[in-house]
């Protein structure tokens, strides 16, 4: 038998379609057990209910559940329902305290690759959230919409008639950031003046206690005035002195309460729904920043270290990437990789290099190989590392720091790609690597050096006519999005300079 102890006051009762039904009222946990032979219903006091309140609770339960048999003297406050119900895994889970999502700084789990970095690099630097392409380019586009007015009692008939003009659109309001209806007194001042001086009816509507209401119809491009006149003329109350006007409106939703108030005074009553239609909600960004701000500098220091090793050994440019997992208030290292674009060029820094050996792609691939390695070992199969002499991706460990990290097991052996993991990279990833980040389902990305000519995450316009930034971390056209930051800190030794057009 499965028991669920609920903490709500609106019970779900179904004695016949389910063998076990759970409900609650106040401090009761009511358990129904139905069998074909003997229907049985028992109620237990919640352990936290006081003795003084139990008679009153009993009366309330019997009033709501007539016929419920319960021994009023039975005290289950100590033993709970275990005296009546066998202990199953479902029961243990049901009565376990709810899991709460950890928020705020996380504990950095010990790892020989980062233990020496914790003391000098914790809580350093500033995280600057990236803006989406829509946030960067929002120009508060103004369009035009038709409005009408009708007696308040006929408002629903007018709205229904207008909705029938667009049978393919199921939304009640085609412009959800604007109020569908507005009282005359709630209109912007310039619209009040305009409509009041238009006609005698308008003066009456705006000077007396009005029984009329204004209704926004939709964008001008979706209707013709003749179509609207034909539909509204058959609505009782609206056919006399037919009113159809065109007004300017903001096409996009407001991003703050202040902006909504400003638009309400300039265009039409506007609603701020406490979200960001142009990108991640500000509260989500704030929580994400709070989660990573204390240890971001530690991971960036490790990325800086592997970048220097890649440059010193000649296998690639001074670019490094680190991947970590943050879960349950703890954060630990999963993958680390340096750039290896010159590894197969015999040390000659010439040619176009190999774009498949950028540090981000190598780090993602090595994390994936850890998962494959675990699966094969669990199945009793051997795991063979790639032969880097002929492998175009160079996704095996080349540097000593990469080898040490690669030998460590993945903390989540049942993980899917890099789902929810965090990436810390010394330079903004190129377009190719940015798409790799998306396809691997990364949760967060942080870079230290903005690459305005070649980066794929930033939305800022590129210099010298280079076009617009792609802002690939958050685009409505893509089926995945993540949060991204630029990390700044004074006093960090500069890496060897890169050509501004280098793709990293």
SENUTI-265969 format. One record per residue (C-alpha): residue in one letter; x, y, z. Coordinates in Angstrom, 2 decimals. Example, Ala and Ser with C-alpha at 12.3 -4.5 7.8 and 13.67 -1.06 7.14 Angstrom:
ATOM/A/12.30/-4.50/7.80
ATOM/S/13.67/-1.06/7.14
//
This chain:
ATOM/X/0.00/0.00/0.00
ATOM/X/1.24/3.46/-0.88
ATOM/X/0.56/6.31/1.50
ATOM/X/1.06/9.97/0.84
ATOM/X/0.87/12.50/3.66
ATOM/X/-0.44/15.69/2.12
ATOM/X/-0.33/19.22/3.48
ATOM/X/-3.25/20.75/1.59
ATOM/X/-6.80/21.45/2.68
ATOM/X/-8.60/20.58/-0.57
ATOM/X/-8.83/16.76/-0.64
ATOM/X/-8.97/14.53/-3.67
ATOM/X/-11.55/11.80/-3.10
ATOM/X/-12.11/8.85/-5.41
ATOM/X/-13.03/5.71/-3.48
ATOM/X/-13.76/3.48/-6.44
ATOM/X/-11.37/4.19/-9.32
ATOM/X/-8.24/3.82/-7.19
ATOM/X/-7.22/1.23/-4.65
ATOM/X/-5.60/3.86/-2.49
ATOM/X/-6.70/7.45/-2.12
ATOM/X/-5.04/10.11/-0.04
ATOM/X/-6.47/13.30/1.34
ATOM/X/-6.02/15.68/4.19
ATOM/X/-7.88/18.21/6.23
ATOM/X/-5.95/20.47/8.52
ATOM/X/-3.73/18.26/10.64
ATOM/X/-5.25/14.98/9.46
ATOM/X/-3.71/12.49/7.10
ATOM/X/-6.61/10.38/5.82
ATOM/X/-5.81/7.07/4.21
ATOM/X/-8.25/5.08/2.10
ATOM/X/-7.59/1.46/1.32
ATOM/X/-10.14/-0.25/-0.88
ATOM/X/-10.18/-3.90/-1.70
ATOM/X/-12.81/-5.96/-3.47
ATOM/X/-13.66/-7.80/-0.27
ATOM/X/-13.35/-5.23/2.49
ATOM/X/-13.36/-1.51/1.87
ATOM/X/-11.43/0.03/4.69
ATOM/X/-10.87/3.64/5.57
ATOM/X/-8.69/4.88/8.39
ATOM/X/-7.72/8.36/9.48
ATOM/X/-4.62/9.28/11.42
ATOM/X/-3.75/12.37/13.32
ATOM/X/-0.84/14.31/11.97
ATOM/X/1.97/13.98/14.55
ATOM/X/2.11/17.76/14.92
ATOM/X/-1.56/18.12/15.88
ATOM/X/-2.11/19.06/19.50
ATOM/X/-4.25/16.99/21.85
ATOM/X/-6.45/20.00/22.58
ATOM/X/-7.39/20.50/18.93
ATOM/X/-8.16/16.86/18.13
ATOM/X/-11.86/16.79/19.13
ATOM/X/-12.56/19.84/16.99
ATOM/X/-10.60/18.36/14.09
ATOM/X/-12.54/15.11/14.45
ATOM/X/-15.83/16.97/14.16
ATOM/X/-14.64/18.75/11.03
ATOM/X/-13.51/15.49/9.42
ATOM/X/-16.79/13.66/10.11
ATOM/X/-18.71/16.61/8.72
ATOM/X/-16.72/16.45/5.48
ATOM/X/-16.39/12.65/5.28
ATOM/X/-19.63/11.10/6.59
ATOM/X/-19.22/7.45/7.50
ATOM/X/-15.49/7.63/8.08
ATOM/X/-14.67/5.19/10.88
ATOM/X/-11.91/6.27/13.19
ATOM/X/-10.94/5.36/16.69
ATOM/X/-10.85/8.73/18.40
ATOM/X/-8.74/7.35/21.21
ATOM/X/-6.09/5.87/18.90
ATOM/X/-2.90/7.86/19.12
ATOM/X/-0.62/7.58/16.16
ATOM/X/1.36/10.67/16.98
ATOM/X/4.44/8.69/17.86
ATOM/X/4.31/5.77/15.50
ATOM/X/2.61/7.53/12.59
ATOM/X/0.90/5.25/10.11
ATOM/X/3.50/2.51/10.37
ATOM/X/1.28/0.48/12.76
ATOM/X/-1.32/0.16/10.02
ATOM/X/0.73/0.27/6.84
ATOM/X/3.78/-1.70/5.81
ATOM/X/6.97/0.27/5.21
ATOM/X/7.52/0.38/1.45
ATOM/X/9.98/2.55/-0.49
ATOM/X/7.04/4.64/-1.65
ATOM/X/5.97/5.12/1.96
ATOM/X/9.42/6.18/3.04
ATOM/X/9.57/8.63/0.14
ATOM/X/6.10/9.94/0.86
ATOM/X/6.87/10.76/4.48
ATOM/X/10.36/12.06/3.81
ATOM/X/10.82/15.82/4.08
ATOM/X/10.53/17.58/0.72
ATOM/X/13.74/18.24/-1.14
ATOM/X/14.62/21.90/-1.36
ATOM/X/16.69/23.31/-4.17
ATOM/X/19.94/24.74/-2.90
ATOM/X/20.48/28.42/-3.53
ATOM/X/23.56/30.52/-2.88
ATOM/X/27.26/29.65/-2.54
ATOM/X/28.26/26.00/-2.95
ATOM/X/30.94/23.95/-1.27
ATOM/X/33.90/23.29/-3.58
ATOM/X/34.70/19.61/-3.31
ATOM/X/38.35/18.76/-2.78
ATOM/X/40.39/18.04/-5.90
ATOM/X/44.20/18.12/-6.21
ATOM/X/43.87/20.20/-9.38
ATOM/X/42.20/23.12/-7.60
ATOM/X/42.97/22.80/-3.89
ATOM/X/45.83/25.31/-4.17
ATOM/X/43.55/27.81/-5.95
ATOM/X/40.76/28.02/-3.38
ATOM/X/42.37/30.35/-0.89
ATOM/X/43.58/33.00/-3.31
ATOM/X/40.74/32.96/-5.83
ATOM/X/37.49/32.57/-3.91
ATOM/X/35.00/35.43/-4.07
ATOM/X/36.95/37.43/-6.63
ATOM/X/35.84/39.20/-9.77
ATOM/X/32.56/40.50/-11.12
ATOM/X/30.00/38.61/-13.21
ATOM/X/28.26/40.66/-15.91
ATOM/X/25.17/38.92/-17.37
ATOM/X/25.09/38.89/-21.15
ATOM/X/22.16/40.54/-22.86
ATOM/X/20.12/38.70/-25.44
ATOM/X/19.86/39.87/-29.03
ATOM/X/16.38/41.21/-28.33
ATOM/X/17.52/43.12/-25.25
ATOM/X/20.38/44.71/-27.18
ATOM/X/18.28/45.65/-30.18
ATOM/X/14.91/46.36/-28.68
ATOM/X/13.82/49.60/-30.29
ATOM/X/10.37/49.78/-28.68
ATOM/X/8.75/49.22/-32.06
ATOM/X/5.55/51.19/-32.43
ATOM/X/2.69/49.83/-34.50
ATOM/X/-0.96/50.82/-34.86
ATOM/X/-4.10/49.14/-33.60
ATOM/X/-7.84/49.59/-34.01
ATOM/X/-10.02/50.29/-30.99
ATOM/X/-13.78/50.55/-30.56
ATOM/X/-16.21/51.28/-27.75
ATOM/X/-19.47/49.77/-26.60
ATOM/X/-21.84/49.78/-23.63
ATOM/X/-20.33/47.80/-20.78
ATOM/X/-23.14/45.23/-20.91
ATOM/X/-22.36/44.48/-24.56
ATOM/X/-18.57/44.25/-24.11
ATOM/X/-18.56/40.43/-24.10
ATOM/X/-20.65/40.32/-27.28
ATOM/X/-18.21/42.67/-29.01
ATOM/X/-15.18/40.65/-27.90
ATOM/X/-16.82/37.40/-29.05
ATOM/X/-17.64/38.89/-32.44
ATOM/X/-14.07/40.13/-32.83
ATOM/X/-12.66/36.76/-31.83
ATOM/X/-14.80/35.03/-34.45
ATOM/X/-13.09/37.13/-37.09
ATOM/X/-9.88/35.24/-36.31
ATOM/X/-10.93/31.60/-35.82
ATOM/X/-7.32/30.39/-36.03
ATOM/X/-6.28/32.54/-33.07
ATOM/X/-7.45/31.03/-29.78
ATOM/X/-6.06/33.82/-27.59
ATOM/X/-8.57/36.04/-25.86
ATOM/X/-6.31/39.04/-26.42
ATOM/X/-4.06/39.26/-29.49
ATOM/X/-1.95/41.85/-27.64
ATOM/X/-1.57/40.33/-24.16
ATOM/X/0.65/43.13/-22.83
ATOM/X/-2.19/45.61/-23.40
ATOM/X/-5.44/45.55/-21.47
ATOM/X/-8.26/44.33/-23.70
ATOM/X/-10.74/46.77/-22.19
ATOM/X/-10.31/50.22/-20.70
ATOM/X/-12.67/52.51/-18.86
ATOM/X/-12.83/56.04/-20.30
ATOM/X/-11.14/57.39/-17.19
ATOM/X/-8.17/55.03/-17.61
ATOM/X/-7.24/56.19/-21.10
ATOM/X/-4.15/58.38/-21.61
ATOM/X/-4.94/62.09/-21.31
ATOM/X/-4.48/62.84/-25.00
ATOM/X/-6.93/60.08/-26.01
ATOM/X/-9.50/61.32/-23.50
ATOM/X/-9.29/64.81/-24.99
ATOM/X/-9.46/63.53/-28.56
ATOM/X/-12.46/61.24/-28.05
ATOM/X/-14.32/63.72/-25.85
ATOM/X/-14.17/66.42/-28.52
ATOM/X/-15.04/64.14/-31.43
ATOM/X/-18.81/64.07/-30.92
ATOM/X/-21.65/64.74/-28.52
ATOM/X/-21.69/61.04/-27.60
ATOM/X/-17.99/61.23/-26.80
ATOM/X/-18.53/64.24/-24.52
ATOM/X/-21.31/62.44/-22.71
ATOM/X/-19.21/59.29/-22.25
ATOM/X/-16.28/61.21/-20.80
ATOM/X/-18.10/63.80/-18.68
ATOM/X/-20.81/61.75/-16.96
ATOM/X/-20.63/58.50/-15.01
ATOM/X/-19.85/56.30/-17.97
ATOM/X/-21.51/53.00/-18.78
ATOM/X/-19.29/52.56/-21.82
ATOM/X/-15.98/50.82/-22.24
ATOM/X/-13.19/51.00/-24.83
ATOM/X/-11.96/47.76/-26.42
ATOM/X/-8.72/47.20/-28.29
ATOM/X/-9.28/45.12/-31.42
ATOM/X/-5.84/44.27/-32.77
ATOM/X/-3.15/45.44/-35.12
ATOM/X/-4.24/47.43/-38.15
ATOM/X/-2.49/44.99/-40.49
ATOM/X/-4.84/42.19/-39.41
ATOM/X/-8.15/43.95/-40.18
ATOM/X/-9.78/46.39/-42.53
ATOM/X/-12.08/49.13/-41.33
ATOM/X/-14.85/47.83/-43.58
ATOM/X/-14.65/44.31/-42.07
ATOM/X/-14.81/45.72/-38.56
ATOM/X/-17.75/47.97/-39.38
ATOM/X/-19.68/45.04/-40.82
ATOM/X/-19.09/42.85/-37.74
ATOM/X/-19.71/45.55/-35.12
ATOM/X/-22.86/46.81/-36.81
ATOM/X/-24.73/43.64/-35.87
ATOM/X/-23.82/43.82/-32.16
ATOM/X/-26.66/45.26/-30.13
ATOM/X/-25.68/48.55/-28.52
ATOM/X/-22.58/49.06/-30.63
ATOM/X/-24.31/49.63/-33.94
ATOM/X/-25.39/53.17/-33.07
ATOM/X/-22.69/55.79/-33.55
ATOM/X/-20.21/53.14/-34.70
ATOM/X/-16.77/53.99/-33.31
ATOM/X/-13.54/52.67/-34.88
ATOM/X/-10.30/54.54/-34.31
ATOM/X/-6.62/53.89/-34.97
ATOM/X/-4.04/54.53/-32.23
ATOM/X/-0.28/53.89/-31.86
ATOM/X/0.72/51.09/-29.49
ATOM/X/4.00/49.41/-28.38
ATOM/X/4.45/46.11/-30.19
ATOM/X/6.55/44.42/-27.49
ATOM/X/5.72/43.83/-23.84
ATOM/X/7.26/46.09/-21.17
ATOM/X/10.26/44.83/-19.23
ATOM/X/9.54/46.71/-15.99
ATOM/X/6.71/48.22/-13.99
ATOM/X/8.09/51.69/-14.67
ATOM/X/7.99/51.11/-18.41
ATOM/X/4.44/49.76/-18.20
ATOM/X/3.32/52.89/-16.32
ATOM/X/5.00/55.13/-18.89
ATOM/X/3.34/53.32/-21.80
ATOM/X/-0.03/53.45/-20.02
ATOM/X/0.23/57.24/-20.00
ATOM/X/1.48/57.47/-23.59
ATOM/X/-0.35/54.76/-25.55
ATOM/X/-2.89/52.46/-23.87
ATOM/X/-3.26/50.80/-20.42
ATOM/X/-0.33/48.37/-20.30
ATOM/X/0.33/45.33/-18.11
ATOM/X/3.72/44.28/-16.73
ATOM/X/3.55/40.55/-16.04
ATOM/X/6.78/40.40/-14.03
ATOM/X/8.66/38.61/-16.74
ATOM/X/11.23/39.47/-19.36
ATOM/X/9.85/38.81/-22.86
ATOM/X/13.27/39.57/-24.31
ATOM/X/15.38/37.13/-22.31
ATOM/X/15.75/35.26/-19.01
ATOM/X/13.73/36.62/-16.11
ATOM/X/15.77/39.03/-13.95
ATOM/X/15.15/36.89/-10.86
ATOM/X/16.55/33.82/-12.65
ATOM/X/19.67/35.75/-13.64
ATOM/X/20.06/37.07/-10.10
ATOM/X/19.77/33.57/-8.60
ATOM/X/22.22/32.17/-11.14
ATOM/X/24.73/34.91/-10.35
ATOM/X/24.34/34.28/-6.63
ATOM/X/24.98/30.57/-7.15
ATOM/X/28.29/30.91/-8.98
ATOM/X/29.78/34.23/-7.86
ATOM/X/31.87/32.83/-4.97
ATOM/X/33.70/30.10/-6.89
ATOM/X/33.68/31.38/-10.49
ATOM/X/37.16/32.83/-10.00
ATOM/X/38.51/29.43/-8.89
ATOM/X/37.39/27.75/-12.10
ATOM/X/38.57/30.67/-14.18
ATOM/X/42.01/30.40/-12.53
ATOM/X/42.13/26.72/-13.51
ATOM/X/41.14/27.60/-17.09
ATOM/X/43.92/30.22/-17.06
ATOM/X/46.40/27.56/-15.91
ATOM/X/45.54/25.03/-18.61
ATOM/X/45.59/27.81/-21.23
ATOM/X/49.19/28.67/-20.31
ATOM/X/50.17/25.00/-20.49
ATOM/X/48.65/24.70/-23.97
ATOM/X/50.64/27.71/-25.15
ATOM/X/53.90/26.67/-23.48
ATOM/X/53.80/23.15/-24.92
ATOM/X/52.98/24.49/-28.39
ATOM/X/49.85/22.40/-28.93
ATOM/X/47.57/25.42/-29.23
ATOM/X/46.74/29.01/-28.36
ATOM/X/46.53/30.30/-24.78
ATOM/X/42.88/29.35/-24.34
ATOM/X/41.45/27.02/-21.70
ATOM/X/38.08/25.63/-20.64
ATOM/X/36.77/24.04/-17.45
ATOM/X/33.48/22.18/-16.93
ATOM/X/31.98/21.71/-13.46
ATOM/X/28.85/20.20/-11.93
ATOM/X/26.87/22.06/-9.27
ATOM/X/24.29/20.05/-7.38
ATOM/X/22.93/19.92/-3.84
ATOM/X/25.08/22.75/-2.55
ATOM/X/28.31/21.18/-3.82
ATOM/X/30.37/21.93/-6.92
ATOM/X/33.07/19.72/-8.39
ATOM/X/35.35/19.50/-11.39
ATOM/X/34.22/17.37/-14.35
ATOM/X/36.41/18.33/-17.29
ATOM/X/39.33/20.55/-18.26
ATOM/X/40.98/21.14/-21.65
ATOM/X/43.36/23.49/-23.37
ATOM/X/43.40/24.54/-27.00
ATOM/X/45.07/21.98/-29.31
ATOM/X/44.73/23.49/-32.76
ATOM/X/48.45/23.15/-33.53
ATOM/X/49.04/19.67/-32.13
ATOM/X/49.02/17.99/-35.54
ATOM/X/51.01/20.77/-37.20
ATOM/X/54.38/19.65/-35.78
ATOM/X/54.81/22.91/-33.92
ATOM/X/54.52/25.09/-37.04
ATOM/X/52.13/27.94/-36.29
ATOM/X/50.96/28.23/-39.87
ATOM/X/47.91/27.26/-41.86
ATOM/X/44.28/27.47/-40.85
ATOM/X/44.61/25.22/-37.76
ATOM/X/41.98/22.67/-36.75
ATOM/X/38.65/24.16/-35.57
ATOM/X/37.60/20.79/-34.13
ATOM/X/40.33/21.02/-31.48
ATOM/X/39.20/24.21/-29.76
ATOM/X/39.30/23.85/-25.98
ATOM/X/35.51/24.01/-25.51
ATOM/X/34.83/21.14/-27.91
ATOM/X/37.67/19.08/-26.42
ATOM/X/36.37/19.59/-22.87
ATOM/X/32.81/18.62/-23.87
ATOM/X/34.07/15.52/-25.66
ATOM/X/36.20/14.38/-22.71
ATOM/X/33.21/14.72/-20.38
ATOM/X/31.19/12.58/-22.80
ATOM/X/33.98/10.00/-22.93
ATOM/X/33.83/9.68/-19.15
ATOM/X/30.16/8.71/-19.43
ATOM/X/30.90/6.23/-22.22
ATOM/X/33.76/4.77/-20.21
ATOM/X/31.49/4.14/-17.25
ATOM/X/28.79/2.56/-19.43
ATOM/X/31.25/0.21/-21.12
ATOM/X/32.89/-0.82/-17.88
ATOM/X/29.49/-1.45/-16.29
ATOM/X/28.66/-3.69/-19.25
ATOM/X/31.99/-5.51/-18.96
ATOM/X/33.33/-4.03/-22.19
ATOM/X/36.77/-2.49/-22.66
ATOM/X/37.20/1.23/-23.15
ATOM/X/39.70/2.30/-25.80
ATOM/X/41.01/5.85/-25.83
ATOM/X/41.27/7.55/-29.25
ATOM/X/44.55/7.46/-31.17
ATOM/X/45.42/11.15/-31.16
ATOM/X/48.04/10.78/-33.87
ATOM/X/45.29/10.36/-36.46
ATOM/X/42.23/11.70/-34.64
ATOM/X/40.96/15.01/-36.02
ATOM/X/39.14/15.98/-32.83
ATOM/X/42.12/15.56/-30.49
ATOM/X/39.62/14.90/-27.71
ATOM/X/41.89/12.80/-25.55
ATOM/X/44.06/14.26/-22.77
ATOM/X/47.31/15.81/-24.04
ATOM/X/48.44/17.93/-21.10
ATOM/X/49.24/16.59/-17.65
ATOM/X/46.41/18.55/-16.06
ATOM/X/44.00/17.10/-18.64
ATOM/X/45.19/13.57/-17.93
ATOM/X/44.68/13.92/-14.18
ATOM/X/41.15/15.22/-14.65
ATOM/X/40.29/12.62/-17.31
ATOM/X/41.27/9.77/-14.98
ATOM/X/38.74/10.96/-12.40
ATOM/X/35.24/9.51/-12.67
ATOM/X/32.27/11.58/-13.75
ATOM/X/30.32/12.65/-10.61
ATOM/X/27.01/11.86/-12.31
ATOM/X/27.48/8.56/-14.10
ATOM/X/23.91/8.62/-15.40
ATOM/X/24.27/12.12/-16.83
ATOM/X/23.05/13.10/-20.28
ATOM/X/25.64/14.95/-22.37
ATOM/X/26.57/18.08/-20.37
ATOM/X/23.02/18.74/-19.24
ATOM/X/22.97/21.47/-16.60
ATOM/X/26.76/21.66/-16.27
ATOM/X/28.73/24.92/-16.17
ATOM/X/31.47/26.03/-18.55
ATOM/X/34.26/28.46/-17.64
ATOM/X/36.47/29.53/-20.53
ATOM/X/39.22/32.14/-20.81
ATOM/X/37.88/33.62/-24.07
ATOM/X/34.44/33.93/-25.61
ATOM/X/33.77/30.77/-27.66
ATOM/X/33.47/31.04/-31.43
ATOM/X/30.20/30.39/-33.25
ATOM/X/31.01/26.72/-33.82
ATOM/X/31.88/26.10/-30.16
ATOM/X/28.85/28.12/-29.02
ATOM/X/26.60/25.78/-30.98
ATOM/X/28.44/22.84/-29.41
ATOM/X/27.64/24.31/-26.00
ATOM/X/23.95/24.47/-26.94
ATOM/X/23.84/20.97/-28.41
ATOM/X/25.48/19.52/-25.30
ATOM/X/22.76/21.14/-23.14
ATOM/X/25.09/23.20/-20.96
ATOM/X/23.34/25.15/-18.19
ATOM/X/25.68/28.12/-17.68
ATOM/X/28.66/29.62/-19.51
ATOM/X/31.19/32.18/-18.26
ATOM/X/34.03/33.71/-20.27
ATOM/X/36.72/36.21/-19.29
ATOM/X/37.74/37.86/-22.57
ATOM/X/35.15/39.17/-24.99
ATOM/X/35.95/38.36/-28.65
ATOM/X/33.87/41.00/-30.48
ATOM/X/34.83/39.86/-33.98
ATOM/X/34.54/36.09/-33.64
ATOM/X/32.55/35.27/-30.48
ATOM/X/29.21/33.51/-30.69
ATOM/X/27.68/34.21/-27.27
ATOM/X/27.66/38.00/-27.10
ATOM/X/24.84/39.96/-28.74
ATOM/X/26.78/43.22/-29.12
ATOM/X/27.24/44.54/-32.63
ATOM/X/30.64/43.69/-34.05
ATOM/X/33.09/46.51/-34.85
ATOM/X/34.11/47.76/-38.29
ATOM/X/30.93/46.63/-39.98
ATOM/X/31.30/43.05/-38.80
ATOM/X/27.57/42.63/-38.40
ATOM/X/25.46/41.90/-35.36
ATOM/X/26.44/39.59/-32.55
ATOM/X/24.58/36.29/-32.58
ATOM/X/23.85/35.92/-28.86
ATOM/X/23.51/32.17/-29.24
ATOM/X/23.09/31.55/-25.52
ATOM/X/19.47/32.76/-25.67
ATOM/X/17.56/32.93/-28.93
ATOM/X/13.87/32.16/-29.34
ATOM/X/14.58/30.33/-32.62
ATOM/X/16.63/27.66/-30.83
ATOM/X/15.30/24.75/-28.77
ATOM/X/17.77/25.27/-25.91
ATOM/X/18.96/28.27/-23.94
ATOM/X/21.35/28.88/-21.08
ATOM/X/22.59/31.76/-18.96
ATOM/X/25.90/33.41/-19.79
ATOM/X/28.18/35.93/-18.12
ATOM/X/31.33/37.87/-18.85
ATOM/X/33.75/37.68/-15.92
ATOM/X/36.00/40.60/-15.00
ATOM/X/38.71/40.75/-12.39
ATOM/X/41.63/43.08/-11.79
ATOM/X/45.06/41.77/-10.90
ATOM/X/44.94/38.59/-13.00
ATOM/X/48.06/38.09/-15.16
ATOM/X/47.24/38.57/-18.80
ATOM/X/47.42/35.61/-21.12
ATOM/X/49.52/35.90/-24.27
ATOM/X/47.56/38.10/-26.69
ATOM/X/45.40/36.64/-29.44
ATOM/X/44.67/38.10/-32.83
ATOM/X/41.23/39.79/-32.55
ATOM/X/39.88/37.68/-35.41
ATOM/X/41.00/34.38/-33.83
ATOM/X/38.18/31.89/-33.40
ATOM/X/38.41/30.25/-29.99
//
